Amino acid sequence: MSSLQEYATYREIKSQTEAWTQAIDVTQGSSLPRAADYQQVVFTGCGSTYYLSLAAAALYQELTGRTARAIPAGELLLNPQTILTDQKTLLVGVSRSGTTSETVRAVENFRAETRGEVMAISNSDTTLARLADVSILIPRGQEESVAQTRSFASLYVAASAFCARMAGREDLLDPMRKLPEVGNLLMDKYEPFAKEIGSNLDFDRFYFLGSGIRHGLACEANLKMKEMTLTHSEPFHFLEFRHGPMSMVGKSSVVCGLLSDTNRVHETKVLSEMKLLGGTVASLGESPAGLISEGDVAFSSGVPESVRSVLYLPVLQLMAFHRSIAKGLNPDRPKNLTAVVQLNL
């Protein structure tokens, strides 16, 4: 029987908190533009980094009160007229490799049309970083495996710290330094639960619910389940799940809820309803939801809600990893995928 340590994906998930620390350090030490200088910010990426952009744009707007959007880089490249206006715009390109074709070309076009400044958030000092006016680089987030885990989390921590700084909320950076310690504790405590859910092949569909600044992370958790395990998986906003999708919930379903503090009452009610429909429910949040006896992942971090969202990721990544192993798949090399998508554009 092979050791879990033989898989790059497992090593990368378990070591990701080192990259979180570097992400905070680098972002805190970077010279950033001023939020007041831009009428809007557009975050862009592909796949996982598009989902990261969704989470980052929501957080940026929440903290700064200024308009922010998340756009897939392919859309920004092919249909810029539906996205860009005459408003002065800061474009934030997010890419693990810094060489993703759509992201690079979209940034090149943006610069050529003098739409505004460009910022890069990446794990590699490559093409994207060289096109940018400002770069935040987290090399410790680099990884061997195809599916993003350590890289995504490190880039997301950097994006969270960036949003805090752009909002003038330097007070949020010191609490963020607790995140790596808490992340390690969560992996140690809840990996058996993640394995129990993930390895149960009686489950054939997973739903990830997250609203507000957590929706992009629910999308990313869904993508990890798809990529690594070839399992039916979908993300939804909490209340939206009632409007049709819950018709799919039954004994073979897992519903994972990324709980907030502010809207917790409404969110836990949705999860309780899904449990009554026969679904298996797993909730993640700062304190336990009390929905199932051992399945609630409680952060107990004391970190402000706006900058602790990376804590949702490790347990859900481990859930996908262990399911991949249980299905006899190779989590390091998902079917039909490559680490970097490069197209002739």
C-alpha positions in Angstrom: 0.0 0.0 0.0 1.4 3.4 -1.0 2.1 6.1 1.6 0.1 9.3 1.3 3.4 11.2 1.3 4.2 9.7 -2.1 1.6 12.0 -3.6 2.7 15.6 -4.3 -0.9 16.8 -3.8 -0.9 15.5 -0.2 2.5 17.0 0.6 1.4 20.3 -0.9 -1.9 20.4 1.1 -0.2 19.6 4.3 2.7 22.1 3.8 0.6 25.0 2.5 0.6 27.1 5.7 4.3 27.9 5.1 3.2 29.6 1.9 0.5 31.5 3.8 3.2 33.0 6.0 5.2 34.1 3.0 2.1 35.5 1.3 1.4 37.8 4.3 5.0 38.9 4.6 5.3 39.7 0.9 2.0 41.6 0.7 2.7 43.6 3.8 6.1 44.6 2.4 4.8 45.5 -1.0 4.3 49.1 -2.3 0.7 49.1 -3.4 -1.4 51.6 -5.4 -4.1 53.6 -3.7 -7.7 52.4 -3.8 -8.8 56.1 -4.2 -7.0 56.3 -7.5 -9.3 53.8 -9.2 -13.0 53.9 -10.0 -13.1 50.1 -10.3 -10.9 47.0 -9.8 -11.2 44.0 -12.1 -9.7 40.7 -10.8 -9.1 38.1 -13.5 -7.8 34.5 -13.8 -8.7 31.1 -15.3 -10.1 28.1 -13.5 -9.1 28.1 -9.9 -7.7 31.7 -10.1 -11.0 32.9 -11.6 -12.7 31.5 -8.5 -10.1 33.2 -6.4 -10.9 36.4 -8.3 -14.6 36.0 -7.3 -13.7 35.7 -3.7 -11.2 38.6 -3.9 -13.5 41.0 -5.7 -16.2 40.4 -3.1 -13.7 41.1 -0.3 -12.3 44.1 -2.0 -15.7 45.7 -2.4 -16.7 44.8 1.2 -13.6 46.3 2.7 -13.1 49.4 0.5 -16.6 50.2 -0.5 -15.4 50.6 -4.1 -16.6 48.7 -7.1 -14.8 45.4 -7.9 -15.6 42.7 -10.4 -14.2 39.2 -11.2 -14.0 38.2 -14.8 -12.6 35.0 -16.4 -9.5 36.0 -18.4 -10.9 34.4 -21.5 -13.9 36.7 -21.4 -11.8 39.7 -20.8 -9.7 38.7 -23.8 -12.6 37.9 -26.2 -15.4 40.3 -25.0 -13.7 43.3 -23.3 -16.6 45.6 -24.5 -18.9 43.8 -22.1 -16.6 44.5 -19.2 -14.4 47.5 -19.5 -15.6 51.1 -19.6 -14.0 54.5 -19.6 -13.6 54.3 -15.8 -10.0 54.3 -14.5 -9.4 50.6 -13.7 -6.9 48.6 -11.8 -6.5 45.1 -13.4 -5.4 42.4 -11.0 -4.2 39.3 -12.8 -4.0 36.1 -10.8 -2.0 33.1 -12.1 -0.1 30.3 -10.4 2.4 30.0 -13.3 2.1 33.5 -14.7 2.0 32.1 -18.2 -1.6 31.1 -18.7 -2.4 32.1 -22.2 -5.7 33.9 -21.7 -4.6 35.8 -18.7 -1.3 37.0 -20.4 -3.1 38.1 -23.6 -5.9 39.9 -21.7 -3.3 41.8 -19.7 -1.3 42.6 -22.8 -4.4 44.0 -24.5 -5.4 46.0 -21.4 -1.9 47.6 -21.3 -1.9 48.3 -25.0 -5.2 50.2 -24.7 -3.8 52.2 -21.7 -6.9 51.2 -19.7 -5.1 51.6 -16.4 -2.5 49.9 -14.2 -1.8 46.2 -13.8 -1.1 44.2 -10.7 0.0 40.6 -10.7 -0.5 38.0 -7.9 1.4 34.8 -8.8 3.7 32.1 -7.5 6.2 32.6 -10.3 8.3 35.5 -11.6 7.4 34.9 -15.2 5.4 36.7 -18.0 2.5 38.0 -16.0 4.7 39.5 -13.3 6.9 41.2 -16.0 3.8 42.8 -17.6 2.6 44.2 -14.3 3.3 47.6 -12.6 3.2 45.9 -9.2 3.7 42.1 -8.4 3.1 40.1 -5.3 5.0 36.8 -5.7 4.8 33.8 -3.4 7.3 31.2 -4.7 6.6 28.9 -1.7 3.2 28.2 -3.1 4.6 26.6 -6.2 3.6 22.9 -6.6 4.2 19.8 -8.7 0.6 18.6 -9.0 -1.9 19.7 -11.5 -4.8 20.6 -9.2 -4.2 23.8 -7.3 -4.1 23.5 -3.5 -1.1 25.1 -1.9 -0.8 27.6 -4.7 -4.4 28.6 -4.6 -4.4 29.1 -0.8 -1.2 31.1 -0.9 -2.5 33.4 -3.6 -5.8 33.8 -1.8 -4.0 34.8 1.4 -2.0 37.4 -0.6 -5.2 38.7 -2.2 -6.9 39.0 1.2 -3.9 40.9 2.6 -3.9 43.1 -0.5 -7.6 43.9 0.0 -7.0 44.8 3.6 -4.1 47.1 2.7 -6.0 48.8 -0.1 -8.8 49.5 2.4 -6.4 51.0 4.8 -7.1 48.2 7.2 -3.5 47.5 8.3 -5.0 46.4 11.6 -6.2 43.1 9.9 -2.6 42.0 9.0 -1.4 41.1 12.5 -4.4 38.8 13.2 -3.8 37.1 9.8 -0.5 35.9 11.2 -2.4 33.4 13.4 -3.8 31.7 10.3 -0.9 29.2 9.6 -1.0 27.9 13.2 -4.8 27.5 13.0 -4.6 25.9 9.6 -2.2 23.2 10.9 -4.4 22.5 13.8 -7.5 22.1 11.6 -5.7 19.7 9.3 -4.5 17.6 12.2 -7.9 17.5 13.9 -10.2 17.2 10.9 -8.3 15.0 8.4 -10.0 11.9 9.7 -13.4 13.5 9.1 -12.4 14.6 5.7 -11.2 11.1 4.9 -14.4 9.5 6.2 -16.6 11.7 4.0 -14.4 11.6 1.0 -13.7 7.9 1.0 -17.4 6.9 1.2 -18.2 5.9 -2.3 -21.9 5.5 -1.5 -21.9 9.3 -2.0 -22.2 10.2 -5.7 -22.7 14.0 -5.6 -21.3 16.9 -3.6 -22.7 20.4 -3.2 -20.7 23.3 -1.8 -22.6 26.3 -0.4 -21.0 29.7 0.2 -22.3 33.3 0.0 -20.7 36.7 0.0 -16.9 36.6 0.2 -17.1 32.8 0.6 -18.9 32.0 -2.7 -15.7 31.9 -4.8 -14.2 29.5 -2.3 -17.2 27.2 -2.6 -16.6 27.3 -6.3 -13.0 26.3 -5.8 -13.9 23.4 -3.4 -16.3 22.2 -6.1 -13.6 22.3 -8.7 -11.2 20.3 -6.5 -13.8 17.6 -6.1 -14.4 17.5 -9.9 -10.7 17.5 -10.9 -9.3 15.1 -8.4 -12.2 12.6 -8.1 -14.4 12.9 -11.3 -17.4 13.2 -9.0 -20.5 15.2 -9.8 -20.1 18.5 -7.8 -21.6 21.9 -7.9 -21.4 25.2 -6.0 -24.2 27.5 -5.0 -25.1 30.5 -2.8 -26.9 29.3 0.3 -30.4 30.7 -0.3 -30.2 30.0 -4.1 -29.8 26.3 -3.4 -33.5 26.1 -2.4 -34.6 27.3 -5.8 -34.4 24.0 -7.7 -31.0 22.4 -7.0 -32.1 20.9 -3.7 -34.3 18.6 -5.7 -31.1 16.5 -6.2 -30.4 16.0 -2.5 -30.9 12.6 -1.0 -29.0 9.8 0.7 -26.2 9.8 -1.8 -25.5 13.6 -1.4 -23.1 15.6 0.6 -23.8 19.2 1.3 -20.9 21.2 2.6 -21.7 24.7 4.0 -19.1 27.5 4.3 -20.8 29.3 7.2 -20.5 33.0 7.9 -20.9 34.8 11.2 -23.3 37.5 9.9 -25.8 35.2 8.1 -25.3 32.1 10.1 -29.0 31.7 11.2 -30.2 31.6 7.5 -27.3 29.4 6.4 -27.7 26.8 9.1 -31.4 26.6 8.3 -30.7 25.7 4.7 -28.3 23.0 5.9 -30.8 21.6 8.4 -33.4 21.4 5.6 -30.9 19.4 3.4 -30.3 17.0 6.3 -34.1 16.5 6.6 -34.1 15.6 2.9 -31.6 12.8 3.6 -28.4 14.5 2.7 -25.2 14.3 4.7 -24.3 17.7 5.9 -20.8 19.1 6.8 -20.5 22.7 8.0 -17.4 24.7 8.3 -17.1 28.0 10.3 -15.7 29.8 13.2 -17.8 27.9 15.7 -19.7 24.6 15.4 -23.2 24.6 13.8 -24.3 21.6 15.8 -25.9 20.0 12.8 -24.2 16.6 13.0 -22.4 15.1 16.0 -18.8 15.1 14.8 -18.9 16.7 11.3 -18.8 20.4 12.1 -15.4 21.9 11.4 -14.9 24.7 13.9 -12.0 27.1 13.3 -12.0 28.8 16.8 -9.4 31.1 15.3 -10.3 34.5 16.8 -9.2 36.0 13.4 -11.6 38.7 12.0 -14.1 37.1 9.6 -13.0 39.2 6.5 -9.5 37.7 6.5 -9.8 34.2 7.8 -11.6 32.6 4.8 -8.5 30.5 3.8 -9.4 28.3 6.7 -12.2 26.8 4.8 -9.8 25.3 2.2 -7.5 22.6 3.8 -10.2 20.2 5.1 -12.2 20.4 1.8 -9.0 19.8 -0.2 -8.2 16.8 2.0 -11.8 15.5 1.4 -11.2 15.6 -2.4 -7.7 14.1 -2.0 -8.9 11.1 0.0 -11.8 10.5 -2.3 -9.4 10.4 -5.2 -7.3 7.7 -3.5 -10.5 5.7 -2.6 -11.5 5.7 -6.2 -8.1 4.5 -7.4 -7.3 7.7 -9.1 -4.0 9.7 -9.2 -4.8 13.1 -7.5 -1.5 14.5 -8.8 -2.5 13.9 -12.5 -6.3 14.5 -13.0 -7.8 13.1 -16.2 -7.5 15.4 -19.3 -5.7 18.2 -17.4 -2.4 19.9 -17.5 -0.8 22.3 -14.9 -0.7 25.2 -17.3 -3.1 25.9 -20.1 -1.3 27.5 -23.0 -3.3 28.1 -26.2 -2.5 29.5 -29.6 -4.3 32.8 -29.4 
